[in-house]
Amino acid sequence: MARGFQNRFSTQYRCYSVSMLAGPNDRSDVEKGGKIIMPPSALDQLSRLNITYPMLFKLTNKNSDRMTHCGVLEFVADEGICYLPHWMMQNLLLEEGGLVQVESVNLMVATYSKFQPQSPDFLDITNPKAVLENALRNFACLTTGDVIAINYNEKIYELRVMETKPDKAVSIIECDMNVDFDAPLGYKEPERRSQHQEEPQAFTGSGNRLDGKTKGIEPSPAPLAASDIKRGIPNYDFKVGRITFIRNSRPLPKKVIDDDDAMSRFIAFSGEGQSLRKKGRKP
């Protein structure tokens, strides 16, 4: 146990946001991930302690009893100072120049993580899972309860880490991790239509002719009254087992009668034949 304690890195630094980092180069890339900038003396001490790679650290604010985990990006800070992303300082409830305890840790490799967007605007992204997986490349580890910030299309999206497996703090460097989402904070499901709503009926309109004439048949005929219905005459000659087909005798049209008379007067082959030759024969 004593040897393990000697190989442990533990130091206090005054922390500042990345915007306070002196230098001509823009270090906005630090804000897009979960890594910090430490002084060169930390690298010398870590190399002597034979710390395992990747280098992961536990950050603790003893005044508020808040903690998180991170990786290291560079060792270029001034002595006694470390630079943190703004979202990480908010999680630790740290102000500019506040003291933070930095300790080296070994974390288990992540297998599962669940996030909750802090705004429904995150749903406007076409493929939020791919965007998150691309942003997590700038992170070294995740801690349950943290609210991380990712930058996409010049807009900052905040996501709370709801769950991580197999531990509450995990390493996400070179891992195969399943990512899941919870409903965004303030999200309301769209109201569903009432199932008792009347369904639309098809073909309920009236038809129009191209020639402008009106139809002779009414689209919706009036129902018959009980007095309009006439009862038929029963067949008193009905016998069981006999079917009688009653057909109405209607007068035939005049044209059909004329055709029948013509057919009755027609006699086949009753005409006289004609010859192309003359009747007289040659002597």
Secondary structure, DSSP 8 states (H G I E B T S, - for coil): -HHHHHT--EEEEEEEEGGG--SSS--GGGGGSSEEE--HHHHHHHHHTT--SS-EEEEEETTTTEEEEEEEEES-S-TTEEEE-HHHHHHHT--TTEEEEEEEE--EE--EEEEEESSGGGGGSSSHHHHHHHHGGG-SEEETT-EEEEEETTEEEEEEEEEEESSSEEE-TT---EEEE---TT--------TTS----SS-S----TT----SS-SS-----GGG-------TT--TT------------HHHHHHHHHHHH--TT-S----SS-SS---
